[in-house]
Amino acid sequence: MTSPGYRRPLMIVAAVIAVLSLAAVGAVMAIAFNGGVAPVWITSIALYGLPVAFMLAVVLVLDAVRQRRRQ
């Protein structure tokens, strides 16, 4: 079974976005613990990164299901 060439790069992008988002969540928590306010760009990555990564993962899962049903 050969996979199309777009699956692996999409998986890597989703993983990188998820890791960056989790790091941003940790940074926001650390900054808040020290009594500060995190910059907007870090907060935005923390808020929107994980949902984007999960949506990309859902697309990959649905594509895998579609590929299995086709064969």
Secondary structure as UniProt FT lines:
FT   TURN            5..6
FT   HELIX           7..33
FT   TURN            34..35
FT   HELIX           40..70
//
